């Protein structure tokens, strides 16, 4: 069975960064199956990458290697890490990007990557020079321990989960998808809830994106695994001047 490496980055497709990464991967293992999850994560947006990775990784076959690079701290003291779980491998900067994906997985090993780097005179492209070689050699059967030093912890993004207290839940908007829908951090809602966003109140969950009204927020459980705020055939973000971090209050 061919090994699969799945790529998630904020590189875009203009500058050749993705091509260089794939070149390194294929130079190490020409038989690789390379899948692009996305290269259009907003620049430097670690949280968006965490949400997208969490929404997609579980649909890949066992032993897929996920190379996830949204790395504003490239070249700094943050570690490049590789993580082995029961079913997958994740290779990424240790900056919180793996927070959601690893939350409910059985972690078997975490390694600070120190070996198999490309020789280079620059410290600005760890996707090409560190993460791609690590993924390539993992796909060839190199053990994760051979990549470097075993460590016990990884960095987690703070303040992702909703806060629940006294029959209230305080959530927030985590990101916006291509259509302008607002992805919240709410994965469940109690019965008989009232959701407050700005001056609006929502009391029901819609079944599809064509239900609801265009002049007020609507709520749906989306494919990211979280509840989303939307308007039919339009951009919720633009319509309501919504922003990442906007607070959502639920009473029940």
N, C-alpha and C positions, 0 to 999 in steps of 0.2 A: 504493500500500500504506500502510495506517495505521501511524503510529509507535506503538511500545509503550514505556511506562514501567512498570517493575516495582519495587514498593515493598517494602522490608525495614526494619522499625523495631522499637523497644521501646515504642512509644506506647500499645499497648493500644487498646481500642475505647470506653472509658468517657467520655473527656474531650473528644472532638471534634477531637483533634489530626489524626487521619487525614483527617477530613472537610475541615479547613482546607487541608491540603496538596493534596488532590484539587481543591478549589475553585480554588486558585492555578494548578495545572496546566491545568485546563479553561478558565480565563479566558484563558490564553495560547494554548492550542491546543484548541479544542472538539472536534476530531476524534481526540483521543488515545485509544488503547486502554490503560487502566490495569489492571495486574494486581497483586493483593496476594500477595506471597510469604508474608509473615507480619508481624503486628504484635505477636506474643506472645513475642518474644525477652525473656529475663529482663532486668529493668531494669539498665542500665549494663554488660551482659555483652558486651563487644566480641568476645571469643573465640567465644562461641556464635553471634553474628551472622556471624563469619568462616566458621565451619564450615557454617552453613546456606546462606550465599551460595555457597560453593564447591560444595555439593551440588546446587544448583539452576540456576545461571546457564547452564550448557551446554545446557539443554533449551529455551532460548528462541531465537526467530529472530534472525538476524543484524541488527545495528544496534539491538537493544534497549538502552534506557537504564535502568541500574539505579540507583535512588536508595536509598541504604543509610544509615540514620541511627540509630546507637546512639552517643550523644554526651555522655558525662559531662563532657567539657571544653567544652561549648557556652559561647561568650562569652569563652573564654580565648585564649591565643596560638596554639593549634593551628589549622592551616590548613583551610579548606574546599577540596577539590580535585575536579577532574574528570579522568578518565583515558580516553584513547581507545586501544583495542587493535585488533588486526586485525579483530575481529568485533563488538565491543561498546563501549558507553560505561559508565563507572562514576562516580557522583557521590556523595561521602561526606566525612565528616570525616577528616582525615589522622591517624588514631590507631591504625592497624594493622588496621582492619576489612577492608581489601582484601588482606591478606597472602596468604591461600590462593588466592583467586580469580585473582590476578595472577601467581601463582608460575610457571605454565606457559603464559602467554600472551605474545604478541608485542606489547609496549607501543610505541605510536607517539607518544604525546604525554601529558604531565602538565601540568596548569594549576592554579595557585593562583587560585581564583575571586575576582574583585574587582569584577566588573561585573554588571549586571542584578539587583541586590538590590532587594527591596521597600523602600519608605520606611517606617520604623517607629521608634518611640521606645523599643523594648525590644531586648535582646540575648540573649534566652533561648529563641528559637524559630527557629533557623537552618534547620530542616526546611521551615518555611513561607516564611521570608524570604530564604533564600539558595539552598538546594538545590533546592526546587521551581521557582523561576524559572529556574535554570540548566538543569534538565531540560526545562522547557517550551520554552525558546528553542532548545536543541539539537534538540528534536523538530521545530521550525519551520525548521531548516536553518542556524541560526547556527553558525559554525565554532567549534570548541573554543578556538582561540586568542583569539577575541573575548571569551571569558568572563573573561580575566585574564592573568596573567603565567605564561609557560612556565617550569617548574622541572624538575629532573633526577631527583629522588629522592622517594620516599614512605616513610612510616613503616611498619615491619614489626614484628609481634609477636615477642618473643623466646621462645626455648625451646619452639617448637612441635614440631619434628621429633624423632623418636626418636634416641637415642644408641647407636651400634653399635661394639663393640670386643671383641676377644678372644672371638669366637663367642658374644657376648651382645648383646642389644638391650634397652635400657631405654626403655619407653614410659610413657604415662600416660593417664588419663581426661581428655578434653577437655570433655565435656558429657553431659547426659542428655536423651533425647527424652521425649515425652509419656508413653510407656509405662514409663519408668524404666529403659530400656536404656542401658548405658554406652557412649558413643561414644569409642573410643580414638584415638590418633594413629598407629596401626599400619595402614599401607596394604598391606603385604606381610608374609609370614612364610616363613622358610626351611623346607626339608623336615626332617622328623624333629625338630620343635621341641618344647620343653616350656615352657609358659607358666605363670608363677607369679603368683597374685594372693592376697595375704594368706597364709592357710595352705592354699590350694587349688592343685592342679596340673591343667592342661588340656593334652591332647595331640592333640586332633582338632577339626576345624571342622564344625559342624552345617550341614545343608542348609536347614533352615527353623526357625521359632520354636516349633514344637511338639515338635521333637526335644529330647533332653536330659532332665536331672533337675531337679526343683524345689528340691532341697536343696543344690545346688552350682552354681557358675558354669558357664555354657556359652558357647561362642564361635561367632560367625557373621560372614561378610562382609556388611555391611549396605549400604543404599542411599546412605548418606553417602559411600561410597567407602573407609570405614575398617572395621576389625574392631570388633565390638561384643560386650560381655559381657551376657548375658541369662539369665532363667529363663523357662520356658514359662508363658504366661498369668499373669505376675506382674511385679512391679517389682524388678529387680535392685538398684536404688538403695536401696529400703527394706529388702529382705531382708538385704543385706550391709552396710548402713549405709555405703554407698560415697560418696565425695566427689570433686569435681573436683580433679585433680592427683594422685590416688592412683597410686602407681607400679605398673607391670607389668613383670616381668622375663621375657625369653625367652632360653632357652639352646638351642644347636643344635650 
